[in-house]
């Protein structure tokens, strides 16, 4: 059973953000995204995974809207990272925050566009996606 955004009519409700490690959550979410450039896919996967790690360590339940907002607001993400007391996450969030806005936008625009469908679009009902029954 695999979930898809395009065919919600034959589906079960499923929240890919819940259950598992940040890496497992990132895999589930990224399996629904399509990327034209493998370089930017790997950069965006790394950003998304790190943000999920920060959420997990800070004990903040991720939603697509919260994830979108955290990526858009590196200062907020950095503050959350400092709550974790994890030096590696704080260092990563500090480096992410230190990037220029154009540099950050170049690295995150595809990810934010994809997350935006869940955060603001028709699929934005509390982070829920659909899982198809036909094995796809």
Steps between C-alpha positions, in 0.01 A plus 500: 500500500640840402343843529462750218376853475347465156248226581328571829166347403605137563699565814529478878596798710868490588734750664855437373643739758415275792678183602863411449828682508551834326677310221205262454257792492719681246505189279121466510442865414770518232362192327197711407707785351644517150829673434659594170846546646660237724745756642220721636304193607787391724544852641128531571489152654785595733323824600170322557667224704684749719184700560320178598788417740466843660124453539550155653771613744297809596194276549293704254242302307565567130224609268553603142418859590747503792772345285435752221514789748818372665681473167376845396608651832855390580506718814205309643660170400825603667316590822333159494838332444647676804225344712629156405842559659639286216816676381486341156143616437573848635806525275301384195214743573750782549662429164158479335402833655831659390433428132391797294127508417567437127728206582242351739220556249696326226550198725147484641260630232410156365457357849285792610287472187441131570430556869270789413256260336456331838525814711259718305335300221209260481708233680565731797261332741726451808792353308299206373566325174336204338628150457380300199369148542612366163866444589638804315 
